[in-house]
Amino acid sequence: MAATLWRNMFFRRKKRKEAAVEPRTSGEESGEQGATAGPASTQFLTGETNTDGRTVQVLLEAIARVSGSKDLNSLLTDIVDRSIEITGAERGLLLLGGEDGAAMEVHVARRSGRKPVAGEVRFSTSVAGKVLSELQPIRATVHSESEALELGRSVFDLKLRAVMCVPLSSAEGESSRPPSGVLYVDSRAATRQFQQRDLALFAALAQHISIAMENARLHIDSIEKLRLEQSLELASAIQRDLMPEIPTDIDGWEVHGWYGPAEGTAGDFYDFIRQPSGRLAIVVGDVTGHGIGPALITATAQASLRAYMRMLDDLGKVVSLLNQDLCERVEDGRFLTIFLAMLSPDGTVNGLNGGHSLPFIYRKATGEIETIGIGGPALGMIPEENYTTAEPFSTSEGDVLVIYTDGLTEARPADQPENLFGEEGLKKVLVETGAAGVDAKTICIQLVESAMQLSGGIREDDITVVVARRRAQGASA
């Protein structure tokens, strides 16, 4: 970037004359030094070997500092000092625009001799504001009080005789980001008159400031991106750790669970919670959306459920308490769908559905699939909702219960958005595997693999599947 800038600055020639602005129009040919605005000429070489050598050296040193400096503040201070030296100004300022249209703030304030400006820093806000709003440089020499007042009250009050200001901008074609501030110099010395070549070199240094600030922004962005990625990896690892171990010693049942996030973290979760009575509670939940926000809600819901279920044996009361808790904490537009199933050793199942996708149960004896009915609304929407457990149903050996989130049935090819895996795809796999008498793990993995095969391995949404297969009472997996 710096090399391109140098090429542009050295060889590019002024394409149009400067447009004059108030207080008066003047040209260098006549020796007049009024206020001028417009694109700064990049033709700052004079033909004088010594002068041009110093000019080139200033730019090359600035390029080297911008390319190699890791300390943005010291770099900006150095460029402002150089701006004062090459223009012969008394002061130099780097002014950056405030947020939401607020007034510009002084970021660097220096005076000749490479020293900081002490005390309150006053400058021509009207000149700086005009340059920033119109994106045109201003070079002005003040000959009278009336000219000073036309430039701005602060020019008159500070008794300034020369002012020069250019917007921060990148080299042509390299950035579409608007300038965020200006580089400004002034002087009260009556003998100081800024020349056109001063303005051109001054503008070149302003471009180097822009490059330095852009490099610093990109560096910070890359660091923040790395930190975010590391945080998401940590959150994903923590969420995986919260997923329970698959129990293998459940009287009369074999179970298996699988989940896959669409991003690093998921809004889905499942859990197996052993009850003192010997029963096993299965939980499958789905928070709207996916990513870190829903993942935080799932962690809270999972922890609350475990706490409530250690104290209460009634699924309706457990879910009602969780719903009240979520209504108080979860922002509008977020909610949790949930299905709880309580498996008894004798094959009886008590279920509660809170706005969740309807689970299926495959009946081994008939080869048919039944749907477990609708329950209450999703959690986190209606604080006063009282949830009740559905009527229990019985199961026989070989029957298979499948609880899932909608990421499974909504799996689809990227180029065929209407071709969903759907409930029909789920039922087909369930019938085939159920009839084959394979174990719960095989059924679970086959369901996921079939959906992923259709979608080409792409998960647009989090996917969770839990399978419970009935075994003979007294048998464990």
C-alpha positions in Angstrom: 0.0 0.0 0.0 2.8 2.4 0.9 4.6 1.8 -2.4 1.5 2.5 -4.4 0.9 5.7 -2.5 4.5 6.9 -3.2 4.1 6.1 -6.9 0.8 8.1 -7.0 2.2 11.0 -5.0 5.4 11.3 -7.1 4.1 10.9 -10.6 0.5 12.1 -10.5 -0.2 15.6 -11.7 -2.9 18.0 -10.7 -5.9 17.4 -13.0 -7.8 20.6 -12.3 -7.3 24.0 -10.9 -8.0 24.7 -7.3 -11.4 26.1 -6.6 -11.3 29.4 -4.7 -13.3 29.9 -1.5 -13.9 32.9 0.7 -12.5 35.2 1.8 -11.0 35.8 -1.6 -9.7 34.2 -4.7 -6.0 34.4 -5.3 -3.3 32.7 -7.3 0.3 32.0 -6.6 1.3 33.6 -9.9 0.4 37.1 -8.6 2.0 36.4 -5.2 -1.3 36.7 -3.3 -2.0 34.3 -0.5 -5.7 34.0 0.2 -7.7 31.0 1.3 -7.8 28.2 -1.2 -9.5 24.8 -1.3 -9.6 21.8 -3.6 -7.5 18.7 -4.2 -4.0 19.3 -3.0 -1.5 19.1 -5.9 0.8 16.2 -5.7 3.5 18.0 -7.7 5.7 19.0 -4.7 9.1 18.6 -6.4 10.7 22.0 -7.2 13.7 21.0 -9.3 16.1 22.2 -6.5 18.3 19.2 -5.6 18.7 20.0 -1.9 15.0 20.9 -1.3 13.7 17.9 -3.3 16.1 15.6 -1.6 14.8 16.6 1.8 11.2 16.2 0.6 11.8 12.7 -0.7 13.6 11.8 2.5 10.7 13.0 4.6 8.3 10.8 2.6 10.5 7.8 2.5 11.0 8.0 6.3 7.2 8.3 6.7 6.7 5.3 4.5 9.2 3.3 6.5 7.6 4.3 9.8 4.1 3.4 8.6 5.3 0.0 7.2 7.3 -1.0 10.3 5.8 0.7 13.3 3.8 -1.2 15.8 3.2 1.8 18.1 0.4 3.8 16.5 0.5 6.7 18.9 4.2 7.4 18.6 3.9 7.1 14.8 1.1 9.6 14.6 3.0 12.0 16.9 6.1 11.7 14.6 4.1 12.5 11.5 2.5 15.5 13.1 6.0 16.7 14.2 7.2 16.2 10.6 4.2 18.2 9.3 5.2 21.1 11.5 8.9 20.9 10.4 8.2 20.8 6.6 5.6 23.6 6.7 7.4 25.8 9.2 4.1 26.0 11.2 4.0 26.7 14.9 1.5 24.0 15.8 0.2 20.8 14.3 -2.9 18.9 15.3 -4.4 15.5 14.4 -8.2 15.9 14.8 -10.5 12.9 14.8 -14.2 13.0 14.3 -16.3 12.2 17.3 -18.9 9.4 17.4 -22.5 10.0 16.1 -21.6 13.3 14.6 -20.0 14.7 17.7 -17.4 17.5 17.5 -13.9 16.6 16.4 -11.5 15.8 19.2 -7.8 16.5 19.5 -5.9 13.2 19.2 -2.3 14.7 18.8 -1.3 18.3 19.6 2.3 19.3 19.0 4.3 22.5 18.6 7.6 23.3 16.9 10.6 21.7 18.5 8.8 18.4 18.8 7.1 19.4 22.0 3.5 18.8 23.2 1.0 21.6 23.3 0.4 22.6 26.9 -3.0 23.5 28.4 -6.2 23.9 26.5 -5.9 23.3 22.7 -7.9 25.8 20.7 -8.0 25.7 16.9 -10.2 26.8 14.0 -13.1 24.5 14.3 -14.8 26.1 11.3 -11.8 25.4 9.0 -11.5 21.8 10.3 -15.2 21.2 10.1 -15.4 22.5 6.5 -12.5 20.3 5.4 -14.0 17.2 7.0 -17.5 17.9 5.6 -16.4 18.9 2.1 -13.4 16.6 1.9 -11.3 19.5 0.3 -8.1 20.9 1.7 -7.8 24.5 2.8 -4.7 26.7 2.7 -5.2 30.2 4.0 -3.1 33.3 4.7 -4.8 36.0 6.7 -4.0 39.6 5.9 -6.7 41.4 7.8 -9.1 41.1 10.7 -12.0 40.8 8.2 -10.4 37.9 6.5 -9.8 36.2 9.8 -13.4 36.6 10.8 -14.6 35.2 7.5 -12.5 32.1 8.1 -13.8 31.7 11.6 -14.1 33.5 14.9 -11.4 31.3 16.4 -9.0 32.4 13.7 -9.5 36.0 14.8 -9.4 35.2 18.5 -6.2 33.2 18.2 -4.6 35.9 15.9 -3.7 33.2 13.4 -1.9 34.4 10.2 -1.7 31.1 8.3 -3.8 27.9 8.5 -3.6 24.7 6.5 -5.9 21.7 6.9 -6.3 18.5 4.9 -8.7 15.5 5.3 -7.4 12.1 6.2 -7.8 9.8 3.2 -6.3 6.7 1.6 -4.5 6.6 -1.7 -6.8 6.7 -4.7 -8.6 3.4 -5.4 -7.3 1.8 -2.2 -10.2 2.5 0.2 -13.8 3.5 0.2 -13.8 4.3 3.9 -14.7 8.0 4.5 -12.1 10.2 6.2 -12.4 10.2 10.0 -10.5 13.4 10.7 -8.1 16.0 9.5 -4.5 17.0 9.8 -4.2 20.7 10.7 -1.3 23.2 11.1 -1.4 26.9 11.9 1.0 29.8 12.7 0.7 33.3 14.2 3.9 34.5 12.5 3.3 37.3 10.1 6.1 36.0 7.8 4.7 32.5 7.5 2.9 31.8 4.2 2.0 28.2 3.3 2.9 27.5 -0.3 1.2 25.1 -2.7 4.1 22.6 -2.4 3.6 22.8 1.4 0.0 21.8 0.9 0.9 18.9 -1.4 3.5 17.4 0.9 1.2 18.0 3.9 -1.6 16.1 2.1 0.9 13.2 1.5 1.7 13.0 5.2 -2.1 13.0 5.9 -2.5 10.0 3.7 0.3 8.2 5.6 -1.6 8.9 8.8 -4.7 7.3 7.2 -2.7 4.3 6.2 -1.3 3.9 9.7 -4.7 4.2 11.3 -6.2 1.7 8.8 -3.3 -0.7 9.5 -3.9 -0.4 13.2 -7.7 -0.9 12.8 -7.1 -4.1 10.7 -4.6 -5.3 13.3 -7.1 -4.8 16.1 -9.8 -6.4 14.0 -7.6 -9.5 13.4 -6.8 -9.7 17.1 -10.5 -9.4 18.1 -11.5 -12.0 15.5 -8.9 -14.4 16.9 -10.1 -13.7 20.4 -13.7 -14.3 19.3 -12.8 -17.5 17.6 -11.0 -18.7 20.7 -13.9 -17.7 22.9 -16.3 -19.6 20.7 -14.1 -22.7 20.7 -14.0 -22.5 24.5 -17.8 -22.1 24.7 -18.2 -25.0 22.3 -16.0 -27.2 24.4 -17.9 -26.3 27.6 -21.2 -27.0 25.9 -19.9 -30.4 24.8 -18.8 -31.1 28.3 -22.3 -30.3 29.5 -23.8 -33.0 27.3 -24.4 -36.1 29.5 -22.8 -39.5 29.2 -25.0 -42.0 27.6 -26.4 -44.3 30.4 -25.9 -48.0 29.6 -27.5 -49.6 32.6 -31.1 -48.5 32.4 -33.5 -51.3 33.5 -35.7 -52.2 30.5 -34.3 -49.5 28.1 -31.4 -48.7 25.9 -30.9 -45.0 25.0 -28.6 -42.9 22.8 -28.3 -39.2 22.0 -26.5 -37.1 19.4 -26.3 -33.4 18.8 -24.5 -31.2 16.2 -24.3 -27.4 16.2 -24.8 -25.4 13.1 -22.1 -23.0 14.4 -19.5 -23.5 17.2 -22.2 -23.5 19.8 -25.8 -24.7 19.7 -29.2 -23.7 20.9 -30.1 -27.4 21.2 -29.4 -29.7 24.1 -30.4 -33.1 25.5 -30.0 -34.7 28.9 -30.6 -37.9 30.8 -31.5 -37.4 34.5 -31.8 -40.4 36.8 -34.6 -40.2 39.4 -34.5 -41.7 42.9 -37.5 -43.8 41.9 -35.4 -45.7 39.3 -37.0 -43.9 36.4 -35.0 -42.1 33.7 -35.9 -38.6 32.5 -35.1 -37.7 29.0 -34.9 -34.0 28.0 -34.6 -32.5 24.5 -34.7 -28.7 24.2 -34.3 -26.2 21.4 -33.8 -22.4 21.9 -34.6 -20.2 18.9 -31.6 -19.4 16.8 -28.1 -20.8 17.1 -24.8 -19.4 18.3 -23.5 -18.1 21.6 -26.8 -16.4 22.7 -29.0 -19.4 22.6 -26.2 -21.5 24.0 -26.2 -19.4 27.2 -30.0 -20.0 27.5 -29.6 -23.8 27.0 -27.0 -23.9 29.7 -29.3 -22.0 32.1 -32.3 -24.2 31.2 -30.3 -27.4 31.6 -29.0 -26.5 35.0 -32.4 -25.4 36.2 -34.1 -28.6 35.0 -31.6 -30.7 36.9 -32.1 -28.7 40.1 -35.9 -28.8 39.8 -36.0 -32.5 39.0 -34.0 -33.4 42.1 -36.7 -31.8 44.2 -39.9 -32.5 42.2 -41.3 -35.7 40.6 -44.1 -33.9 38.7 -43.0 -33.0 35.2 -45.7 -30.3 34.9 -44.5 -28.5 38.0 -40.9 -28.7 36.8 -41.6 -27.2 33.4 -43.9 -24.5 34.9 -41.1 -23.3 37.2 -38.6 -23.3 34.3 -41.1 -21.4 32.2 -41.5 -18.7 34.8 -37.8 -18.4 35.2 -37.2 -18.0 31.5 -40.0 -15.4 31.1 -38.1 -13.3 33.6 -34.7 -13.6 32.0 -35.1 -14.2 28.3 -35.5 -11.2 26.0 -38.5 -10.9 23.8 -38.4 -13.0 20.6 -36.5 -15.9 22.3 -38.2 -19.0 23.6 -37.4 -22.6 24.4 -39.3 -25.6 23.0 -38.9 -28.7 25.1 -40.0 -32.4 25.4 -39.6 -34.4 28.6 -40.1 -38.2 28.7 -40.0 -40.2 32.0 -39.2 -43.8 31.3 -40.2 -46.4 33.8 -38.7 -49.9 34.0 -42.1 -51.5 33.2 -42.2 -49.6 29.9 -44.6 -46.9 30.9 -43.7 -43.4 29.5 -44.9 -40.1 30.9 -44.4 -37.2 28.5 -44.7 -33.4 28.4 -44.4 -31.3 25.3 -43.7 -27.6 25.5 -44.1 -26.4 21.9 -41.6 -28.9 20.6 -41.5 -31.0 17.4 -43.8 -34.0 17.9 -41.9 -37.1 18.9 -42.6 -40.5 17.2 -42.9 -44.0 18.5 -42.4 -47.1 16.4 -44.5 -50.1 17.4 -42.6 -53.3 16.8 -45.6 -55.5 16.9 -47.5 -53.7 14.1 -44.7 -51.8 12.2 -46.7 -48.6 12.6 -45.6 -45.2 13.8 -47.5 -43.1 16.3 -47.2 -39.4 17.1 -47.1 -38.3 20.7 -49.7 -35.5 21.0 -49.4 -31.7 21.4 -48.9 -30.2 24.9 -48.5 -26.6 26.1 -46.8 -23.6 24.4 -43.1 -23.0 24.1 -41.4 -21.8 27.3 -40.5 -18.2 27.9 -43.6 -16.7 26.4 -46.5 -16.9 28.9 -45.4 -16.5 32.5 -48.6 -17.8 34.1 -48.8 -21.0 31.9 -49.4 -24.1 34.0 -48.0 -27.2 32.2 -49.5 -30.7 32.8 -48.1 -34.1 32.1 -49.8 -36.0 29.3 -51.6 -39.3 29.8 -48.9 -42.1 30.2 -48.6 -44.7 27.5 -47.1 -48.1 27.5 -44.5 -49.7 25.4 -43.5 -53.2 24.4 -40.2 -54.9 23.7 -38.7 -53.5 20.4 -40.7 -50.3 20.5 -38.6 -47.2 19.7 -39.2 -43.6 20.9 -37.5 -40.8 18.8 -37.3 -37.2 20.1 -35.6 -34.7 17.9 -35.2 -31.0 17.0 -36.4 -29.5 13.8 -32.9 -29.2 12.4 -33.2 -32.9 11.6 -36.4 -32.7 9.6 -35.4 -29.4 7.9 -32.1 -30.8 6.6 -32.0 -30.2 2.8 -29.6 -29.8 -0.2 -28.2 -26.3 -0.7 -29.5 -26.2 -4.3 -32.9 -27.8 -3.5 -34.4 -25.8 -0.6 -37.8 -27.5 -1.0 -36.4 -31.0 -0.7 -36.5 -31.4 3.0 -35.6 -34.6 4.9 -38.9 -34.1 6.7 -41.0 -36.3 8.8 -41.4 -38.8 6.0 -37.6 -39.2 5.8 -37.4 -39.7 9.5 -40.3 -42.2 9.5 -38.8 -44.2 6.7 -35.5 -44.7 8.5 -37.3 -45.4 11.8 -39.4 -48.2 10.2 -36.4 -49.8 8.5 -34.2 -49.8 11.6 -37.0 -50.6 13.9 -38.0 -53.6 11.9 -34.3 -54.7 11.7 -34.2 -54.8 15.5 -31.0 -52.8 15.7 -30.0 -51.0 19.0 -30.8 -47.4 19.9 -27.3 -46.1 19.0 -27.5 -47.5 15.5 -31.0 -46.1 14.9 -29.9 -42.6 16.2 -26.7 -42.6 14.0 -28.7 -43.8 10.9 -31.2 -41.0 11.3 -28.5 -38.4 11.4 -26.4 -39.9 8.6 -29.5 -40.1 6.3 -30.3 -36.4 6.9 -26.7 -35.3 6.4 -26.4 -37.4 3.2 -29.3 -35.4 1.8 -27.9 -32.0 2.8 -24.4 -32.8 1.7 -23.1 -32.6 5.3 -24.3 -29.0 5.8 -26.2 -28.1 8.9 -28.3 -25.0 8.5 -29.7 -25.4 12.0 -28.6 -27.3 15.2 -29.6 -31.0 15.2 -30.3 -33.1 18.2 -31.7 -36.6 18.3 -32.4 -38.9 21.2 -33.6 -42.5 20.7 -35.0 -44.8 23.5 -35.6 -48.5 22.6 -37.6 -50.7 24.8 -36.0 -53.9 26.0 -37.4 -56.7 28.1 -37.9 -55.7 31.7 -34.9 -56.5 33.8 -32.6 -56.3 30.8 -30.0 -53.5 30.4 -28.0 -52.4 27.4 
